[in-house]
Amino acid sequence: MKTGQYVRIKTDQPKRIRFTALLAALLVAAAWGVKADETSTNAPPAQPAPAAKPDEKGAPLPLHQIEGNGGIFATLSAYIVNPPRNGEPVGRPAVGFSFVDLGHGQDLEALTLTESPLSRLELGYGYENFNLGNLPLAVYQATSGALNLSDTSVELHNFNARVQILKEGEFDQKWIPALTFGAHYKYNDSYNDINSQLSGTLKAIGVSQNDGVDFTLYASKMFTQLPRPVLVELGGRATEGVWNGLLGFTDKYNFVFEGNVVVFVTDSIALAAEYRQQPTDYKTVAVGGQSLIGKAGDWWTIDAAYVVNKHLTLAVGYGHFGTVLNNEANGVWGITTKWEF
């Protein structure tokens, strides 16, 4: 491949990026069309409070996590997104958009959708597009043109089903947390092409599959005895994924820890911190002293969320993601938004 060919591929931006950016703008614009009296005036509860009328809307929490679950940016919540309101047979959908700038031309866009047909069941889908940034050029230069990584992005599809085993305070026991079990099928639509373009390198280092199933178990408990409500959420995950499946999947499960803490500073503003472990049971790749696929580091973020009204939430986050492929992704920024119908 000639250098000129690489530049042509590099600058041909996927149409889906423009589409996701447009969708995010539409979601934000739609919020300002909601009447001012719909703005939530109550402190955001852990779950939407029982409504006085069948069509009364609770606070739009939790947020959408990047893989299409209720949560924050990278971690989940045991609470269900937009469950059926009092008197309604099924819940209403929620849609979201997230963007994370990882630096070096690498970024992640996510489109998310959830539907909770039952009060204890959440179904979700997340489409992730991960731009590889300067990795194709690094591969070309490190191998003197022997390897041609013509794909410049990765597409990952996440299909989620989560069941709330326990509701918070169930059986009239205030100490009982919400407890939710999830199964998450992930399909990497780009793995086979990229592995082929790299002459089987991914499979050789132990990233041998294009799909996998994660299993999660999360507990969430709201503490109201403090001056402001504090939400603590802890979870475990069994996964075969490398970088959440964005690189692909190994052939064995790893058990990792993740969780978050949320402080509701005001009735409409919350601050959060989250942590997520990443598996590292694959080999790294370096050519001529240049790292092309490094060892994944654990993720942590600090986030601020704003409840605009009973339908819309906006959040910004500062993240530390360690090594992502051939670059360090520390001190990065992201945004996420969710609209509940």
Steps between C-alpha positions, in 0.01 A plus 500: 500500500635843409497784747262697281253215517516503876424872515195454278362229727581697810311811395190315377292546819213250552154643448385349827717747695312793350175318574581447867606861540174613341299272728670646807414851382138401445476347848629818660280723286192295584548570869441869461157426352384344827292733717677656792254350748626151404838571660556271794478688830551202729832351603586227247398168657682170451195370316215706352266557797148356491288734291175653613360472149558234231682744272715675764867499404778429750859624486690379188754291691718299469697625200587290194832318516698477171403136439125563524421435868381711787807644669756780465773518231677164535326329794147381565223552751267247661211736427289458188469777239150647456293208636121494465331787679222436744205364304687445171536146361852557358779751540602758242826506302805717559767597247849635554822614339855502638831629371847451649811666356794270574764711324734413210200497265331225702145554618197298595139574403209303641131492415291338772141384537318343792145373550367366829183303421470391863590668828784250556618451140720729292586425136775706341704546185822693454678573171861610545727642232865519605731700273849349495673835459869472416517121539474418125788736423706361791447144371599601148816678615607237756470217245645700209175454311485122550168532686220721373230582754247654263214500752510824700222424749344215698127432532370324810138395560378442857173318575405513868241345727493583870269363768456670836507218753437729796352846520653736751329470839298196392318294766477822708871470577666837447852348500436286189671641189374474147661194337506445124640219284588563137597304188667696219565357156773692315582472129808666351410562136857602408708226666525259206605767250756657732644164603536408132666833415745439785578148368337327798679705765195537725437128511869434561505718813195328649222728375340220303127575469270765356225458760443418863251520787559701817318425823457771764365519854446845652378630835387860556416669831393859563610648834274785609632543856771740378450874428447409133400162350793273412463204266750211515502241220726194493519230235687203363540395139593174330637590157705373208529848350816702444434874541130414548513296177625785281814299418322163509458214746719232654394139550477511879319706759650754736324624811541872558372762745326828421295757685416864559400755762252781427435807716186704429639848568171675421158388384623500138882468514694185587873425521629147446819296501525157339757222461512203262761227480620375159624146423858466376529132404635555149843568358617844404635593156810710441697538176841665491453630853167661411198378693201429277274312745579572862372359826159632604481707816210535742257784430385775734298814438370804688164622374246778545136450398219751463132408503365754250137392541296184543610373160859610445832449678839633394838398639868577448788286615878503547656159452817297542503197268866397509634346181253476212662304215815701414438814707455619856146630554524687827344836579230458236154654482157371408135599486181299521132581474180302543138573410215309666158493334 
